[in-house]
Amino acid sequence: QVQLVESGGGLVQPGGSLRLSCAGSGNIFNIYDVAWYRQAPGKQRELVATITRSGTTNYADSMKGRFTISRNKAKNTVYLQINSLKPEDTAVYYCHGVLGRSDVWGQGTQLTVSS
């Protein structure tokens, strides 16, 4: 069974940086395209960034500049680096893997940006 586990969230001050991790079971990232989504309180889940199994990255227009998606195949982990954190980045961040018609979600990790 394919699983994704996010980690790295927490309480961060505005202006700070943070790296979220998404650990996958097996060699998931060799065959799955992976995306980071986020869901702020009272809002719909929104796409942040994607990385294909070939390593191509894309970002939602509103996320370009401060967000960087990357992966470490040896560690079966996809990362989301967020710089210059703002209070509006406060959300639960989810990892999502897609392979054809199959998909899997992680449980999410909470990021709170506050002074």
C-alpha positions as CSV (number, residue, x, y, z in Angstrom):
1,Q,0.0,0.0,0.0
2,V,1.4,3.4,-1.1
3,Q,1.7,5.9,1.7
4,L,2.8,9.5,2.0
5,V,3.7,11.1,5.3
6,E,4.3,14.8,5.7
7,S,6.4,16.4,8.4
8,G,8.2,19.6,9.1
9,G,5.3,21.9,10.0
10,G,5.2,24.0,13.1
11,L,5.1,27.6,14.3
12,V,7.3,30.0,12.5
13,Q,7.7,33.8,12.7
14,P,6.9,35.9,9.7
15,G,9.9,36.3,7.4
16,G,11.3,33.0,8.4
17,S,11.9,29.9,6.2
18,L,10.8,26.3,6.5
19,R,11.2,23.0,4.6
20,L,8.3,20.5,4.6
21,S,9.0,16.9,3.8
22,C,6.8,14.2,2.2
23,A,8.2,10.7,2.7
24,G,6.9,8.0,0.4
25,S,6.8,4.3,0.8
26,G,9.0,2.3,-1.6
27,N,10.1,3.9,-4.8
28,I,6.9,5.9,-5.2
29,F,8.6,9.0,-6.5
30,N,10.1,7.1,-9.4
31,I,6.6,6.4,-10.8
32,Y,4.3,9.0,-9.2
33,D,3.9,12.6,-10.0
34,V,3.7,14.5,-6.7
35,A,2.1,17.8,-5.7
36,W,2.0,19.9,-2.6
37,Y,-1.4,21.5,-1.7
38,R,-2.4,23.6,1.2
39,Q,-5.7,24.4,2.9
40,A,-6.1,27.4,5.0
41,P,-8.9,27.7,7.6
42,G,-12.2,28.3,5.9
43,K,-10.7,28.1,2.5
44,Q,-10.6,25.5,-0.3
45,R,-7.5,23.3,-0.8
46,E,-5.2,24.9,-3.4
47,L,-2.3,23.7,-5.4
48,V,1.1,25.0,-4.5
49,A,3.6,23.1,-6.7
50,T,4.1,19.9,-8.6
51,I,7.1,17.7,-9.5
52,T,6.7,14.9,-12.1
53,R,8.5,11.6,-11.9
54,S,10.9,12.9,-14.5
55,G,11.7,15.9,-12.2
56,T,9.9,18.7,-14.0
57,T,8.6,21.3,-11.6
58,N,5.6,23.7,-11.9
59,Y,4.1,26.2,-9.5
60,A,0.8,27.8,-9.1
61,D,1.1,31.4,-10.3
62,S,0.5,32.8,-6.9
63,M,3.2,30.6,-5.4
64,K,6.0,31.5,-7.8
65,G,9.0,33.0,-6.1
66,R,8.9,31.9,-2.5
67,F,8.2,28.2,-2.9
68,T,10.6,25.5,-4.2
69,I,9.6,21.9,-4.7
70,S,12.4,19.3,-4.9
71,R,13.0,15.7,-4.2
72,N,15.6,13.2,-3.0
73,K,15.1,9.9,-4.7
74,A,17.5,8.1,-2.4
75,K,15.5,9.2,0.6
76,N,12.1,8.7,-1.1
77,T,11.3,12.2,-0.1
78,V,9.8,15.3,-1.7
79,Y,10.4,18.7,-0.2
80,L,8.7,22.0,-0.2
81,Q,10.9,24.9,0.8
82,I,9.1,28.1,1.8
83,N,10.9,31.4,2.2
84,S,9.8,34.8,3.5
85,L,6.9,33.2,5.3
86,K,3.8,35.3,5.7
87,P,0.8,34.9,8.1
88,E,-1.3,34.0,5.0
89,D,0.9,30.9,4.5
90,T,-0.8,29.5,7.6
91,A,-2.5,26.3,6.4
92,V,-2.3,22.5,6.5
93,Y,0.0,21.4,3.8
94,Y,-0.7,18.1,2.0
95,C,1.3,15.9,-0.2
96,H,-0.5,14.2,-3.1
97,G,0.8,11.5,-5.4
98,V,-0.8,10.6,-8.7
99,L,-0.3,7.6,-11.0
100,G,-2.8,7.4,-13.8
101,R,-6.2,7.0,-12.1
102,S,-4.7,6.2,-8.8
103,D,-3.9,8.8,-6.2
104,V,-2.8,9.0,-2.6
105,W,-2.9,11.8,0.0
106,G,-0.8,12.3,3.0
107,Q,-2.4,13.3,6.4
108,G,-1.1,16.8,6.2
109,T,1.2,18.9,8.3
110,Q,0.2,22.2,10.0
111,L,2.2,25.3,9.4
112,T,1.4,28.4,11.4
113,V,3.1,31.7,10.7
114,S,2.7,34.1,13.5
115,S,4.7,36.4,15.8
